[in-house]
Amino acid sequence: MADEAAVRTDFADLVRRRMGELKMGFRVVAERAVDPKAPGDGPLWTKGTLENLVNGKGIKAPGPAQLRALAAALEVPLRLLQDAAAAQWFGMETITVQGEEGDLETRLLVRRFQAMGPEDRRRLQIIAETYDPS
């Protein structure tokens, strides 16, 4: 049986969509994919790796520096790429819970959230809102 995370394409879809919006090809994205925290390291993505990603061929999950570099190249918030990577490679959904004043103050990383019923989702939200690690 195929692993459910293996069939996810959240990250690849985001990269493909953003490349289209920016009208950038693989080579340009690869050249721009430099980690802002370590610009001296140069580009952290290759044209071939990006092509494999977008065309549905397996690549290894990117590390933090690669995510920062691609976020810079695609001009998207790092959090979007992190969430998409978590979904594609680990089958995790990122859920944002609103606080009492409606501000977004809690983020959860949850496996199989979409398969949960409304009652289980509400329980999870209550746990997140009341959890106090101190």
Contact map, one row per residue, 1 for C-alpha under 8 A:
11100000000000000000000000000000000000000000000000000000000000000000000000000000000000000000000000000000000000000000000000000000000000
11110110000000000000000000000000000000000000000000000000000000000000000000000000000000000000000000000000000000000000000000000000000000
11111110000000000000000000000000000000000000000000000000000000000000000000000000000000000000000000000000000000000000000000000000000000
01111111000000000000000000000000000000000000000000000000000000000000000000000000000000000010000000000000000000000000000000000000000000
00111111000000000000000000000000000000000000000000000000000000000000000000000000000000111110000000000000000000000000000000000000000000
01111111000000000000000000000000000000000000000000000000000000000000000000000000000000011000000000000000000000000000000000000000000000
01111111100000000000000000000000000000000000000000000000000000000000000000000000000000010000000000000000000000000000000000000000000000
00011111110000000000000000000000000000000000000000000000000000000000000000000000000000111010000000000000000000000000000000000000000000
00000011111110000000000000000000000000000000000000000001000000000000000000000000000000010000000000000000000000000000000000000000000000
00000001111111000000000000000000000000000000000000000000000000000000000000000000000110110000000000000000000000000000000000000000000000
00000000111111100000000000000000000000000000000000000000000000000000000000000000100110110000000000000000000000000000000000000000000000
00000000111111110000000000000000000000000000000000001101000000000000000000000000000000000000000000000000000000000000000000000000000000
00000000111111111000000000000000000000000000000000000100000000000000000000000000000000000000000000000000000000000000000000000000000000
00000000011111111100000000000000000000000000000000000000000000000000000000000000100100000000000000000000000000000000000000000000000000
00000000001111111110000000000000000000000000000000000100000000000000000001000000000000000000000000000000000000000000000000000000000000
00000000000111111111000000000000000000000000000000000100000000000000000000000000000000000000000000000000000000000000000000000000000000
00000000000011111111100000000000000000000000000000000000000000000000000000000000000000000000000000000000000000000000000000000000000000
00000000000001111111110000000000000000000000000000000000000000000000000001000000000000000000000000000000000000000000000000000000000000
00000000000000111111111110001000000000000000000000000000000000000000000001000000000000000000000000000000000000000000000000000000000000
00000000000000011111111100000000000000000000000000000000000000000000000000000000000000000000000000000000000000000000000000000000000000
00000000000000001111111100000000000000000000000000000000000000000000000000000000000000000000000000000000000000000000000000000000000000
00000000000000000111111100000000000000000000000000000000000000000000000001000000000000000000000000000000000000000000000000000000000000
00000000000000000011111110000000000000000000000000000000000000000000000000000000000000000000000000000000000000000000000000000000000000
00000000000000000011111111011000000000000000000000000000000000000000000000000000000000000000000000000000000000000000000000000000000000
00000000000000000010001111111000000000000000000000000000000000000000000000000000000000000000000000000000000000000000000000000000000000
00000000000000000000000111111100000000000000001101100000000000000000000000000000000000000000000000000000000000000000000000000000000000
00000000000000000000000011111110000000000000011000000000000000000000000000000000000000000000000000000000000000000000000000000000000000
00000000000000000000000111111111000000000000000000000000000000000000000000000000000000000000000000000000000000000000000000000000000000
00000000000000000010000111111111100000000000001000000000000000000000010011000000000000000000000000000000000000000000000000000000000000
00000000000000000000000001111111100000000011111001000000000000000000000010000000000000000000000000000000000000000000000000000000000000
00000000000000000000000000111111110000000010110000000000000000000000000000000000000000000000000000000000000000000000000000000000000000
00000000000000000000000000011111110000000010000000000000000000000000110110000000000000000000000000000000000000000000000000000000000000
00000000000000000000000000001111111000000111100000000000000000000100111110000000000000000000000000000000000000000000000000000000000000
00000000000000000000000000000011111101101111000000000000000000000101110110000000000000000000000000000000000000000000000000000000000000
00000000000000000000000000000000111111101111000000000000000000001101110100000000000000000000000000000000000000000000000000000000000000
00000000000000000000000000000000011111100000000000000000000000000001100100000000000000000000000000000000000000000000000000000000000000
00000000000000000000000000000000001111100000000000000000000000000000000000000000000000000000000000000000000000000000000000000000000000
00000000000000000000000000000000011111111100000000000000000000000000000000000000000000000000000000000000000000000000000000000000000000
00000000000000000000000000000000011111111100000000000000000000000000000000000000000000000000000000000000000000000000000000000000000000
00000000000000000000000000000000000001111100000000000000000000000000000000000000000000000000000000000000000000000000000000000000000000
00000000000000000000000000000000011001111111000000000000000000000000000000000000000000000000000000000000000000000000000000000000000000
00000000000000000000000000000000111001111111000000000000000000000000000000000000000000000000000000000000000000000000000000000000000000
00000000000000000000000000000111111000001111110000000000000000000000100000000000000000000000000000000000000000000000000000000000000000
00000000000000000000000000000100111000001111110000000000000000001100100000000000000000000000000000000000000000000000000000000000000000
00000000000000000000000000000110100000000011111011000000000000000100010000000000000000000000000000000000000000000000000000000000000000
00000000000000000000000000100110000000000011111111000000000000000000000000000000000000000000000000000000000000000000000000000000000000
00000000000000000000000001101100000000000000111111100000000000000000000000000000000000000000000000000000000000000000000000000000000000
00000000000000000000000001000000000000000000011111110000000000000000000000000000000000000000000000000000000000000000000000000000000000
00000000000000000000000000000000000000000000111111111000001000000000000000000000000000000000000000000000000000000000000000000000000000
00000000000000000000000001000100000000000000111111111100000000000000000000000000000000000000000000000000000000000000000000000000000000
00000000000000000000000001000000000000000000001111111110000000000000000000000000000000000000000000000000000000000000000000000000000000
00000000000000000000000000000000000000000000000111111111111000000000000000000000000000000000000000000000000000000000000000000000000000
00000000000100000000000000000000000000000000000011111111111000000000000000000000000000000000000000000000000000000000000000000000000000
00000000000110110000000000000000000000000000000001111111100000000000000000000000000000000000000000000000000000000000000000000000000000
00000000000000000000000000000000000000000000000000111111100000000000000000000000000000000000000000000000000000000000000000000000000000
00000000100100000000000000000000000000000000000000011111110000000000000000000000000000000000000000000000000000000000000000000000000000
00000000000000000000000000000000000000000000000000011111111000000000000000000000000000000000000000000000000000000000000000000000000000
00000000000000000000000000000000000000000000000000011001111100000000000000000000000000000000000000000000000000000000000000000000000000
00000000000000000000000000000000000000000000000010011000111110000000000000000000000000000000000000000000000000000000000000000000000000
00000000000000000000000000000000000000000000000000000000011111000000000000000000000000000000000000000000000000000000000000000000000000
00000000000000000000000000000000000000000000000000000000001111100000000000000000000010001000000000000000000000000000000000000000000000
00000000000000000000000000000000000000000000000000000000000111110110000000000000000010000000000000000000000000000000000000000000000000
00000000000000000000000000000000000000000000000000000000000011111110000000000000000000000000000000000000000000000000000000000000000000
00000000000000000000000000000000000000000000000000000000000001111111000000000000000000000000000000000000000000000000000000000000000000
00000000000000000000000000000000001000000001000000000000000000111111100000000000000000000000000000000000000000000000000000000000000000
00000000000000000000000000000000111000000001100000000000000001111111110000000000000000000000000000000000000000000000000000000000000000
00000000000000000000000000000000000000000000000000000000000001111111111000000100110000000000000000000000000000000000000000000000000000
00000000000000000000000000000000011100000000000000000000000000011111111100000100000000000000000000000000000000000000000000000000000000
00000000000000000000000000000001111100000011000000000000000000001111111110000000000000000000000000000000000000000000000000000000000000
00000000000000000000000000001001111000000000100000000000000000000111111111000000000000000000000000000000000000000000000000000000000000
00000000000000000000000000000000100000000000000000000000000000000011111111111100100000000000000000000000000000000000000000000000000000
00000000000000000000000000000001111100000000000000000000000000000001111111110000000000000000000000000000000000000000000000000000000000
00000000000000000000000000001101110000000000000000000000000000000000111111100000000000000000000000000000000000000000000000000000000000
00000000000000100110010000001000000000000000000000000000000000000000011111110000000000000000000000000000000000000000000000000000000000
00000000000000000000000000000000000000000000000000000000000000000000001111111000000000000000000000000000000000000000000000000000000000
00000000000000000000000000000000000000000000000000000000000000000000001101111101100000000000000000000000000000000000000000000000000000
00000000000000000000000000000000000000000000000000000000000000000000001000111111100000000000000000000000000000000000000000000000000000
00000000000000000000000000000000000000000000000000000000000000000011001000011111110000000000000000000000000000000000000000000000000000
00000000000000000000000000000000000000000000000000000000000000000000000000001111111000000000000000000000000000000000000000000000000000
00000000000000000000000000000000000000000000000000000000000000000000000000011111111100000000000000000000000000000000000000000000000000
00000000001001000000000000000000000000000000000000000000000000000010001000011111111110000000000000000000000000000000000000000000000000
00000000000000000000000000000000000000000000000000000000000000000010000000000111111111000000000000000000000000000000000000000000000000
00000000000000000000000000000000000000000000000000000000000000000000000000000011111111100000110000000000000000000000000000000000000000
00000000011001000000000000000000000000000000000000000000000000000000000000000001111111110000000000000000000000000000000000000000000000
00000000011000000000000000000000000000000000000000000000000011000000000000000000111111111100000000000000000000000000000000000000000000
00000000000000000000000000000000000000000000000000000000000000000000000000000000011111111111100000000000000000000000000000000000000000
00001001011000000000000000000000000000000000000000000000000000000000000000000000001111111111110000000000000000000000000000000000000000
00001111111000000000000000000000000000000000000000000000000000000000000000000000000111111111000000000000000000000000000000000000000000
00001101000000000000000000000000000000000000000000000000000010000000000000000000000011111110000000000000000000000000000000000000000000
00001000000000000000000000000000000000000000000000000000000000000000000000000000000011111111000000000000000000000000000000000000000000
00011001000000000000000000000000000000000000000000000000000000000000000000000000000001111111100000000000000000110000000000000000000000
00000000000000000000000000000000000000000000000000000000000000000000000000000000000001110111110000000000000011110000000000000000000000
00000000000000000000000000000000000000000000000000000000000000000000000000000000001001100011111000000000000111111000000000000000000000
00000000000000000000000000000000000000000000000000000000000000000000000000000000001000100001111100000000001111000000000000000000000000
00000000000000000000000000000000000000000000000000000000000000000000000000000000000000000000111110000000001111000000000000000000000000
00000000000000000000000000000000000000000000000000000000000000000000000000000000000000000000011111000001111100000000000000000000000000
00000000000000000000000000000000000000000000000000000000000000000000000000000000000000000000001111100001111100000000000000001000100000
00000000000000000000000000000000000000000000000000000000000000000000000000000000000000000000000111111111110000000000000000000000000000
00000000000000000000000000000000000000000000000000000000000000000000000000000000000000000000000011111111110000000000000000000000100000
00000000000000000000000000000000000000000000000000000000000000000000000000000000000000000000000001111110000000000000000000000000000000
00000000000000000000000000000000000000000000000000000000000000000000000000000000000000000000000001111110000000000000000000000000000000
00000000000000000000000000000000000000000000000000000000000000000000000000000000000000000000000001111111000000000000000000000000000000
00000000000000000000000000000000000000000000000000000000000000000000000000000000000000000000000001111111100000000000000000000000000000
00000000000000000000000000000000000000000000000000000000000000000000000000000000000000000000000111100111111000000000000000000000000000
00000000000000000000000000000000000000000000000000000000000000000000000000000000000000000000000111100011111000000000000000000000000000
00000000000000000000000000000000000000000000000000000000000000000000000000000000000000000000000111100001111100000000000000000001100000
00000000000000000000000000000000000000000000000000000000000000000000000000000000000000000000011110000001111110000000000000000000000000
00000000000000000000000000000000000000000000000000000000000000000000000000000000000000000000111110000000011111000000000000000001000000
00000000000000000000000000000000000000000000000000000000000000000000000000000000000000000001111000000000001111100000000000000000000000
00000000000000000000000000000000000000000000000000000000000000000000000000000000000000000001111000000000000111111000000000000000000000
00000000000000000000000000000000000000000000000000000000000000000000000000000000000000000011100000000000000011111000000000000000000000
00000000000000000000000000000000000000000000000000000000000000000000000000000000000000000011100000000000000001111111000000000000000000
00000000000000000000000000000000000000000000000000000000000000000000000000000000000000000000100000000000000001111111000010000000000000
00000000000000000000000000000000000000000000000000000000000000000000000000000000000000000000000000000000000000011111100000000000000000
00000000000000000000000000000000000000000000000000000000000000000000000000000000000000000000000000000000000000011111100000000000000000
00000000000000000000000000000000000000000000000000000000000000000000000000000000000000000000000000000000000000011111111110000000000000
00000000000000000000000000000000000000000000000000000000000000000000000000000000000000000000000000000000000000000111111110000000000000
00000000000000000000000000000000000000000000000000000000000000000000000000000000000000000000000000000000000000000001111111000000000000
00000000000000000000000000000000000000000000000000000000000000000000000000000000000000000000000000000000000000000001111111100000000000
00000000000000000000000000000000000000000000000000000000000000000000000000000000000000000000000000000000000000000001111111110000000000
00000000000000000000000000000000000000000000000000000000000000000000000000000000000000000000000000000000000000001001111111111000000000
00000000000000000000000000000000000000000000000000000000000000000000000000000000000000000000000000000000000000000000011111111100000000
00000000000000000000000000000000000000000000000000000000000000000000000000000000000000000000000000000000000000000000001111111110000000
00000000000000000000000000000000000000000000000000000000000000000000000000000000000000000000000000000000000000000000000111111111000000
00000000000000000000000000000000000000000000000000000000000000000000000000000000000000000000000010000000000000000000000011111111100000
00000000000000000000000000000000000000000000000000000000000000000000000000000000000000000000000000000000000000000000000001111111110000
00000000000000000000000000000000000000000000000000000000000000000000000000000000000000000000000000000000000000000000000000111111111000
00000000000000000000000000000000000000000000000000000000000000000000000000000000000000000000000000000000010100000000000000011111111000
00000000000000000000000000000000000000000000000000000000000000000000000000000000000000000000000010100000010000000000000000001111111000
00000000000000000000000000000000000000000000000000000000000000000000000000000000000000000000000000000000000000000000000000000111111100
00000000000000000000000000000000000000000000000000000000000000000000000000000000000000000000000000000000000000000000000000000011111110
00000000000000000000000000000000000000000000000000000000000000000000000000000000000000000000000000000000000000000000000000000000011111
00000000000000000000000000000000000000000000000000000000000000000000000000000000000000000000000000000000000000000000000000000000001111
00000000000000000000000000000000000000000000000000000000000000000000000000000000000000000000000000000000000000000000000000000000000111
